[in-house]
Amino acid sequence: QVQLVESGGGLVQPGGSLRLSCAASGSIFGIYAMGWYRQAPGKQRELVARIINGGDTNYADSVKGRFTMSRDNAKNTAYLQMNSLKPDDTAVYYCNLYQGFGSRPYWGQGTQVTVSA
């Protein structure tokens, strides 16, 4: 089993910044992909950013230029630096992990991000 724990969420004013962390632990034999998703009230969960197989990072159009995803492979940890936050960024943010191509995803419990004046 793999456990994912997100942290770093909170309340921030529009234009502010937050840095989310996702620490993976447990029976990790490899990491094929890690990603950040978010789900706002009444909406479907959507992809925010994803790194596949150590390659390029893909971002949702709505966050390009404002959010940056990174990984520390030695710590099995992913980060999401969020700048210039907008009220529309308010959501529960989840990270996920695939150990191999076609394997099942693991999900964290989520961390709330609220952008409000």
N, CA, C and O of each residue as an XYZ file, in Angstrom:
468
protein
N       0.827     -1.195      0.000
C       0.000      0.000      0.000
C       0.866      1.251      0.000
O       1.971      1.276      0.541
N       0.330      2.266     -0.616
C       0.992      3.567     -0.678
C       0.106      4.587      0.003
O      -1.103      4.620     -0.227
N       0.693      5.409      0.827
C      -0.048      6.487      1.482
C       0.453      7.822      0.961
O       1.655      8.032      0.796
N      -0.479      8.709      0.709
C      -0.165     10.067      0.275
C      -0.759     11.039      1.279
O      -1.925     10.922      1.654
N       0.041     11.992      1.708
C      -0.421     12.990      2.668
C      -0.147     14.376      2.105
O       1.005     14.757      1.900
N      -1.223     15.129      1.856
C      -1.085     16.504      1.382
C      -1.047     17.455      2.571
O      -1.618     17.178      3.626
N      -0.374     18.565      2.384
C      -0.345     19.616      3.398
C      -0.094     20.950      2.716
O       0.286     21.003      1.546
N      -0.312     22.025      3.461
C      -0.005     23.355      2.953
C      -1.203     24.182      2.537
O      -1.053     25.347      2.172
N      -2.384     23.600      2.587
C      -3.567     24.368      2.224
C      -3.906     25.407      3.276
O      -3.305     25.448      4.350
N      -4.877     26.246      2.949
C      -5.307     27.268      3.899
C      -6.102     28.362      3.229
O      -6.544     28.226      2.089
N      -6.275     29.448      3.957
C      -6.998     30.609      3.472
C      -5.992     31.672      3.040
O      -5.071     32.010      3.783
N      -6.179     32.188      1.842
C      -5.269     33.199      1.319
C      -6.068     34.230      0.550
O      -7.109     33.916     -0.028
N      -5.585     35.456      0.543
C      -6.258     36.522     -0.200
C      -5.953     36.408     -1.692
O      -4.925     35.853     -2.079
N      -6.838     36.929     -2.517
C      -6.550     36.947     -3.961
C      -5.211     37.617     -4.239
O      -4.878     38.651     -3.660
N      -4.453     36.996     -5.142
C      -3.116     37.486     -5.451
C      -2.030     36.869     -4.594
O      -0.843     37.058     -4.863
N      -2.418     36.142     -3.576
C      -1.453     35.529     -2.674
C      -0.901     34.218     -3.206
O      -1.208     33.797     -4.321
N      -0.074     33.581     -2.376
C       0.595     32.342     -2.771
C       0.458     31.294     -1.682
O       0.329     31.605     -0.498
N       0.490     30.053     -2.116
C       0.549     28.905     -1.222
C       1.433     27.848     -1.858
O       1.570     27.789     -3.080
N       2.030     27.014     -1.018
C       2.818     25.883     -1.505
C       2.269     24.608     -0.878
O       2.303     24.430      0.340
N       1.769     23.736     -1.724
C       1.256     22.452     -1.265
C       2.350     21.393     -1.357
O       3.204     21.433     -2.243
N       2.303     20.451     -0.429
C       3.228     19.321     -0.445
C       2.438     18.023     -0.447
O       1.344     17.950      0.113
N       2.995     17.010     -1.075
C       2.391     15.676     -1.085
C       3.503     14.665     -0.825
O       4.363     14.435     -1.675
N       3.471     14.071      0.357
C       4.489     13.100      0.744
C       3.964     11.687      0.562
O       2.909     11.330      1.086
N       4.706     10.893     -0.182
C       4.325      9.501     -0.429
C       5.145      8.579      0.460
O       6.344      8.786      0.649
N       4.491      7.564      1.002
C       5.190      6.592      1.843
C       4.549      5.224      1.659
O       3.494      5.090      1.040
N       5.206      4.218      2.208
C       4.670      2.860      2.112
C       5.467      2.026      1.128
O       6.674      2.209      0.967
N       4.776      1.112      0.476
C       5.424      0.157     -0.430
C       5.590      0.767     -1.819
O       4.858      0.438     -2.752
N       6.568      1.662     -1.933
C       6.813      2.344     -3.193
C       7.955      1.660     -3.905
O       9.091      1.670     -3.430
N       7.652      1.064     -5.050
C       8.720      0.427     -5.819
C       9.096      1.253     -7.035
O      10.047      0.929     -7.747
N       8.363      2.296     -7.265
C       8.668      3.186     -8.379
C       7.559      4.195     -8.515
O       6.442      3.968     -8.048
N       7.853      5.287     -9.139
C       6.833      6.318     -9.376
C       6.813      6.639    -10.860
O       7.755      7.225    -11.392
N       5.736      6.251    -11.520
C       5.575      6.534    -12.942
C       5.050      7.950    -13.154
O       5.493      8.660    -14.057
N       4.117      8.346    -12.326
C       3.520      9.672    -12.484
C       2.983     10.156    -11.146
O       2.512      9.375    -10.319
N       3.067     11.450    -10.964
C       2.398     12.095     -9.839
C       1.650     13.296    -10.371
O       2.086     13.946    -11.322
N       0.534     13.582     -9.759
C      -0.270     14.688    -10.242
C      -1.008     15.392     -9.135
O      -1.204     14.844     -8.050
N      -1.410     16.598     -9.411
C      -2.276     17.379     -8.531
C      -3.614     17.582     -9.230
O      -3.665     17.929    -10.410
N      -4.678     17.363     -8.498
C      -6.039     17.559     -8.976
C      -6.767     18.463     -7.978
O      -6.314     18.654     -6.850
N      -7.872     19.000     -8.402
C      -8.686     19.784     -7.480
C     -10.154     19.580     -7.759
O     -10.556     19.252     -8.875
N     -10.948     19.779     -6.726
C     -12.389     19.645     -6.865
C     -13.069     20.757     -6.082
O     -12.967     20.840     -4.858
N     -13.763     21.604     -6.820
C     -14.530     22.687     -6.203
C     -15.942     22.189     -5.911
O     -16.391     21.227     -6.533
N     -16.647     22.824     -4.981
C     -18.011     22.394     -4.650
C     -18.900     22.357     -5.885
O     -18.960     23.323     -6.646
N     -19.584     21.246     -6.075
C     -20.510     21.107     -7.190
C     -19.859     20.858     -8.534
O     -20.541     20.816     -9.558
N     -18.542     20.692     -8.541
C     -17.837     20.460     -9.811
C     -17.088     19.142     -9.778
O     -16.842     18.571     -8.716
N     -16.730     18.672    -10.964
C     -15.960     17.441    -11.062
C     -14.493     17.693    -10.716
O     -13.989     18.809    -10.838
N     -13.830     16.633    -10.284
C     -12.401     16.741    -10.024
C     -11.682     16.981    -11.350
O     -11.992     16.347    -12.358
N     -10.722     17.901    -11.338
C     -10.016     18.225    -12.559
C      -8.513     18.203    -12.339
O      -8.020     18.447    -11.238
N      -7.802     17.903    -13.416
C      -6.353     17.894    -13.366
C      -5.813     19.315    -13.264
O      -6.261     20.216    -13.973
N      -4.845     19.501    -12.372
C      -4.172     20.794    -12.246
C      -2.782     20.713    -12.881
O      -2.423     21.552    -13.707
N      -2.008     19.709    -12.496
C      -0.655     19.556    -13.018
C      -0.232     18.104    -12.848
O      -0.705     17.407    -11.950
N       0.675     17.653    -13.732
C       1.063     16.248    -13.700
C       2.453     16.091    -14.270
O       2.787     16.710    -15.281
N       3.267     15.272    -13.632
C       4.574     14.905    -14.155
C       4.527     13.408    -14.421
O       4.223     12.619    -13.526
N       4.832     13.019    -15.670
C       4.800     11.607    -16.052
C       6.208     11.138    -16.362
O       6.903     11.707    -17.203
N       6.613     10.087    -15.663
C       7.863      9.385    -15.951
C       9.057     10.335    -15.998
O       9.959     10.168    -16.818
N       9.055     11.328    -15.118
C      10.176     12.251    -15.047
C      10.288     13.184    -16.219
O      11.312     13.849    -16.377
N       9.272     13.255    -17.043
C       9.318     14.114    -18.210
C       8.764     15.492    -17.953
O       8.843     16.018    -16.843
N       8.204     16.066    -18.990
C       7.646     17.409    -18.873
C       6.446     17.422    -17.927
O       5.801     16.401    -17.688
N       6.179     18.582    -17.413
C       5.019     18.787    -16.562
C       3.887     19.357    -17.404
O       4.084     20.307    -18.162
N       2.711     18.777    -17.268
C       1.530     19.282    -17.962
C       0.680     20.079    -16.983
O       0.504     19.678    -15.832
N       0.160     21.199    -17.439
C      -0.669     22.061    -16.599
C      -2.016     22.307    -17.250
O      -2.132     22.349    -18.475
N      -3.025     22.467    -16.420
C      -4.307     22.931    -16.918
C      -4.145     24.364    -17.425
O      -3.373     25.144    -16.869
N      -4.869     24.698    -18.469
C      -4.751     26.039    -19.041
C      -5.030     27.111    -18.000
O      -4.434     28.187    -18.041
N      -5.918     26.829    -17.082
C      -6.343     27.832    -16.104
C      -5.254     28.182    -15.095
O      -5.358     29.200    -14.410
N      -4.207     27.357    -14.990
C      -3.164     27.615    -14.001
C      -1.797     27.880    -14.636
O      -0.845     28.204    -13.926
N      -1.687     27.751    -15.941
C      -0.403     27.971    -16.606
C       0.134     29.360    -16.307
O      -0.593     30.351    -16.366
N       1.418     29.415    -15.984
C       2.046     30.684    -15.672
C       1.879     31.112    -14.228
O       2.534     32.054    -13.784
N       1.011     30.435    -13.485
C       0.792     30.796    -12.080
C       1.213     29.667    -11.131
O       1.712     29.931    -10.037
N       1.016     28.432    -11.540
C       1.329     27.276    -10.698
C       2.562     26.556    -11.253
O       2.775     26.496    -12.464
N       3.359     26.018    -10.341
C       4.525     25.231    -10.728
C       4.571     23.960     -9.892
O       4.557     24.004     -8.662
N       4.625     22.825    -10.589
C       4.747     21.534     -9.912
C       6.191     21.070     -9.965
O       6.877     21.221    -10.976
N       6.638     20.502     -8.851
C       7.984     19.946     -8.802
C       7.977     18.670     -7.976
O       7.025     18.383     -7.250
N       9.055     17.915     -8.103
C       9.181     16.675     -7.345
C      10.559     16.570     -6.735
O      11.550     16.979     -7.340
N      10.621     16.022     -5.538
C      11.879     15.657     -4.899
C      11.887     14.130     -4.850
O      11.272     13.520     -3.976
N      12.593     13.529     -5.802
C      12.546     12.065     -5.915
C      13.135     11.382     -4.684
O      12.682     10.308     -4.290
N      14.125     11.992     -4.090
C      14.760     11.389     -2.922
C      13.798     11.307     -1.741
O      13.899     10.410     -0.905
N      12.875     12.247     -1.685
C      11.909     12.295     -0.584
C      10.539     11.759     -0.978
O       9.617     11.758     -0.162
N      10.395     11.301     -2.226
C       9.072     10.847     -2.716
C       8.005     11.886     -2.420
O       6.912     11.562     -1.955
N       8.334     13.126     -2.695
C       7.432     14.243     -2.378
C       7.220     15.113     -3.608
O       8.156     15.395     -4.356
N       5.995     15.526     -3.800
C       5.656     16.461     -4.870
C       5.187     17.759     -4.255
O       4.639     17.786     -3.153
N       5.412     18.829     -4.985
C       5.035     20.157     -4.513
C       4.209     20.855     -5.582
O       4.318     20.559     -6.772
N       3.387     21.780     -5.133
C       2.648     22.635     -6.052
C       2.759     24.060     -5.529
O       2.125     24.421     -4.537
N       3.563     24.855     -6.199
C       3.696     26.271     -5.850
C       2.607     27.028     -6.594
O       2.548     27.000     -7.823
N       1.758     27.696     -5.851
C       0.627     28.412     -6.433
C       0.773     29.893     -6.169
O       0.751     30.336     -5.021
N       0.920     30.654     -7.235
C       1.056     32.101     -7.139
C      -0.132     32.792     -7.802
O      -0.887     32.173     -8.552
N      -0.282     34.060     -7.519
C      -1.361     34.860     -8.117
C      -2.705     34.138     -7.991
O      -3.443     34.006     -8.966
N      -2.999     33.690     -6.819
C      -4.211     32.903     -6.615
C      -5.468     33.734     -6.830
O      -5.520     34.928     -6.534
N      -6.476     33.050     -7.359
C      -7.759     33.681     -7.659
C      -8.870     32.966     -6.884
O      -8.700     31.815     -6.482
N      -9.993     33.632     -6.673
C     -11.107     32.948     -6.002
C     -11.515     31.651     -6.709
O     -11.951     30.701     -6.059
N     -11.373     31.611     -8.033
C     -11.722     30.402     -8.784
C     -10.795     29.225     -8.482
O     -11.093     28.090     -8.854
N      -9.682     29.486     -7.815
C      -8.777     28.404     -7.429
C      -9.231     27.710     -6.149
O      -8.641     26.708     -5.744
N     -10.260     28.229     -5.521
C     -10.782     27.625     -4.299
C     -11.285     26.215     -4.580
O     -12.133     26.006     -5.448
N     -10.751     25.254     -3.836
C     -11.101     23.854     -4.050
C     -10.363     23.000     -3.022
O      -9.495     23.481     -2.294
N     -10.732     21.730     -2.984
C      -9.917     20.747     -2.271
C      -8.903     20.214     -3.275
O      -9.265     19.769     -4.364
N      -7.642     20.263     -2.901
C      -6.566     19.829     -3.776
C      -6.093     18.434     -3.341
O      -5.820     18.185     -2.167
N      -6.009     17.544     -4.325
C      -5.597     16.172     -4.083
C      -4.343     15.854     -4.900
O      -4.167     16.365     -6.006
N      -3.493     15.021     -4.353
C      -2.414     14.509     -5.180
C      -2.666     13.032     -5.445
O      -3.331     12.345     -4.669
N      -2.117     12.561     -6.566
C      -2.209     11.144     -6.831
C      -0.901     10.621     -7.377
O      -0.028     11.388     -7.784
N      -0.778      9.323     -7.381
C       0.475      8.670     -7.754
C       0.171      7.366     -8.476
O      -0.694      6.595     -8.061
N       0.897      7.135     -9.563
C       0.864      5.854    -10.272
C       2.256      5.245    -10.169
O       3.252      5.905    -10.463
N       2.321      4.000     -9.756
C       3.630      3.368     -9.638
C       4.119      2.835    -10.976
O       5.322      2.701    -11.199
N       3.191      2.535    -11.854
C       3.575      2.039    -13.163
C       2.527      2.386    -14.180
O       1.412      2.771    -13.828
N       2.879      2.252    -15.450
C       1.923      2.528    -16.516
C       0.762      1.537    -16.415
O       0.975      0.325    -16.405
N      -0.452      2.052    -16.341
C      -1.623      1.200    -16.248
C      -1.941      0.683    -14.865
O      -2.906     -0.062    -14.689
N      -1.143      1.066    -13.875
C      -1.401      0.614    -12.509
C      -2.520      1.443    -11.881
O      -2.946      2.449    -12.448
N      -2.986      1.025    -10.732
C      -4.051      1.770    -10.061
C      -3.485      3.051     -9.476
O      -2.317      3.098     -9.089
N      -4.313      4.098     -9.410
C      -3.844      5.334     -8.779
C      -4.043      5.297     -7.273
O      -4.990      4.690     -6.773
N      -3.151      5.946     -6.567
C      -3.319      6.196     -5.146
C      -3.649      7.669     -4.964
O      -3.136      8.528     -5.681
N      -4.516      7.947     -3.993
C      -4.957      9.322     -3.754
C      -4.705      9.717     -2.306
O      -4.782      8.889     -1.398
N      -4.406     10.982     -2.108
C      -4.344     11.520     -0.763
C      -5.721     11.933     -0.286
O      -6.711     11.789     -1.003
N      -5.774     12.451      0.935
C      -7.061     12.811      1.529
C      -7.510     14.208      1.135
O      -8.662     14.581      1.359
N      -6.608     14.976      0.552
C      -6.962     16.316      0.092
C      -6.628     17.387      1.105
O      -6.584     17.136      2.309
N      -6.395     18.586      0.600
C      -6.163     19.750      1.449
C      -6.948     20.932      0.883
O      -6.933     21.184     -0.321
N      -7.626     21.644      1.765
C      -8.511     22.734      1.327
C      -7.704     23.991      1.041
O      -6.866     24.409      1.841
N      -7.973     24.578     -0.104
C      -7.426     25.887     -0.460
C      -8.597     26.835     -0.671
O      -9.475     26.578     -1.494
N      -8.604     27.916      0.066
C      -9.661     28.907     -0.052
C      -9.033     30.253     -0.360
O      -8.182     30.742      0.383
N      -9.462     30.846     -1.466
C      -8.961     32.150     -1.881
C     -10.101     33.148     -1.750
O     -11.076     33.112     -2.500
N      -9.952     34.032     -0.783
C     -11.039     34.961     -0.492
C     -10.488     36.188      0.197
O      -9.519     36.122      0.954
N     -11.140     37.333     -0.088
C     -10.764     38.560      0.592
C     -11.439     38.648      1.953
O     -11.241     39.622      2.679
